Amino acid sequence: MDEIRAGEHVFDFEFHKGGNNHGYSYFAVNVKNHRWPDLPKKYEYKLERLDAIKHETREILERWAWDDTQEQWWDWATDYAQQLHLGKVYSTGRSSGWLILHEYTLDAVRYLGDSYESSCKHCDNGWTEHAKGQCLFLPTRFLSCEESSLESLKTLQLFAKNIRESADYAPKDYLVNLRSRIDDAWADYQAAKKGKSDGVRSANSATT
């Protein structure tokens, strides 16, 4: 965790090496999950039954559900970053466990803090001089020539918070997707079973 200061404001951000140039550290959010909800007994029974009928069915359905969840989540994260005008997002790390913003390197984010702290609309004094009362305009509060720098840092803070909260919810989305995959596979199994039964019944009728 790196501390980014902008005047009296302090932001704690994470950075991770990744992207096309691995020499840089980028603004990042840890999106890994280690706790997963249990599958309801009804679905566990169906999954065991399907796996017994055809080996590796469990593995296949779980992988499909995980792929569904990842695609849905990364589509949302990409759209959310664009809504906040933060540029493109990328995944990096083992199992894509980190989301990075490629346009925000560690140096770029530090610059946002420095640019807010080091300038004033009314004089050349930085934040420290203002805090000591060395600006005639101190009563109007310290204003950066780049007021947008502070807003950008606040936007990054909001983005990180909402991304992490959404990532925490991903296991529940995965469970929903897995249940849907199991339901579809179970319906196919029941339909095939009924079709086979109807075929046997028809054949018996034809011979009587």
N, C-alpha and C positions, 0 to 999 in steps of 0.2 A: 504494500500500500504506500503510495507517494502522497505527500502533503503539498498541495498547491495553494499558495497564498495570493490574495488579491485585496490589498489594503487590510481592513479588519476582518475580511471574509476568509475562511479556511475550508478547503475542500480536500477530502480524502478519496483519491482515485487509484484504480489498479491499472497497470500497464503490462503488456505481454509482447514478447518478440514474435513476429509472424509476418504474413503478407508476402509480397514478392521480394522485399529486401529484408532479410532476417537480421541485418545489422541495426535496425531501428526497433524501438519499443513503441507500441501503439496503445492508445486508450482501449481498455478491455473490460469485459464483464465476465466473470466466472459463471458459466451456465450449466455446470455439471450437477447431476443429481445422484444421491447415494441411497435414497429411501424410496421404495416403490410400494404402492398399495397392494394388498392381497386380492386375488381374483375371487369373486363370490363363488360359493360352493357349487351352485347350479352350473356356472360356466366352467369351473374346474372339472366337473363330471363330464360335460360335453367335450372338453378338450382332451381328457384322458381317453374317452370313448373313440373320438376321431383319430387320436394318435395310435390307438390299438388297431384300428382298421387299416390305417396307412401310416407306416413308420415315418417319423420326422414331420408329421403334420403340425405338432406343437411348435417346433422350431420355425417352420415356415410361416405360420400364422403370427407368431410373436415378432418375427423379423418384418413382416408386412405391416403390422400395427406400428412398430417402431419407425419404419420408413414413413408411414403416413403422418405420424406425430412430428417427426423432424421436418418434413416438407411443410406442413402447416405452420409450425412454429417459426421456421426461418423465413417463410413468406411474410408472416406477420411482422417479424423483427425488421425485415428489409423495408416494408411499407412504413413502419413506425419511424425508422431512421430518416426516411425521405420526408415524412410529414414534418419532422423537426429540422429539416435541412442539414442533416449531419453527414450526408454522403453515403457511400456504399458500406455495407457490413460484410465481414468475412468470418469464416470459422477457422480455428487453428487449434493446435494441441491434440493430445490423445483423445480419440472419440469425439473430435470437434467440441471440446469442452470449454473453449473460450470464444467469445464474440469480440471482434476488434473493429474499430472504426479506422479505416485506412487513411483518412485525411487528418487524423489527430494523433501525431506522434507525441512522445513525451516532451520533446523540445517545443513543439507547437502549443501544447497545453500550458506549459510553463510560461511561454511568451504571453499568453492571454492574461495570466496573473500579473506578470511583470509590467505589461502595457497599461493595465488598470492602475497599478500601484505607482508607476513612475511618472505620471503626467497629470496635469490639472488644466482646466479650461482657462484659469485666470492667471497662472504664474508657472514658473519652472520647478517649483518645489514638489518633491515626492510625498508619499504618505507620511513618512517619518517626520518631515519638517512641518507638515500640516498638523500632525498630532501634537507637536510642540507649540502650536499657535503662531507659526511664522508666516502665515498667509492672511492677508487682510480680508479675504473672502471666506475665512474659515466658518463663520456662522451660516453660510449658505450650503455647507457640507462639501466634502472633497468630491469633485466630479472628474472623471477621466475624460480625456479627449476621445478615448475609445470606450464609451459607456457600454457599447455592445460586447466588449470583452467579458465583463461581469455577467451579462445575460447569457453569453455563450457557455460560461462555466456552470451557470445555474441550469442551463438546458442539458448539459452533459450529466450533471448530477441527477436530474429528473429522469433522463434516459436510463442511466445505470440502475436506478431504483426500480423503475417499472420493468426493465428487462429481467432483473433478478427475480422480482415477484412473479413474472410470467413464467420464468424457467422453473420456479418452485411448483407451479401449477401443472407443468408438463406431464408429470407422472399420472395425474388424474385424466388428462387428455389421452394419454397412452392407453389407460384402462378402458376408456370409452371406445377407442379405436379397436382394441383387442376384442372387446365384447361384440362389436359390430362384425368383425372378421369371423369370430366363432359362430355367431348367429347365421351368417351367410353360408358358411361351410356346413353347419348343421342342417340348414334348410335344403341344401343340395343333397346331403346324405339321406335325409328323410324322403325327398322326392325320388331319388334313385332307388331307395328301398321300396317305396310304394309302387314305382314303375315295374320293378322286378316282381313284386307280389302280384300285381295286376296281370303281368305277362304269364305267370304260372297259372293263375286262375283261369285266364282265357284258354290256355293250352289244355287244361283239364276239362273245361267245358266242351272243347272241340272233340275230345276223345270219348265223350259220354253220349 
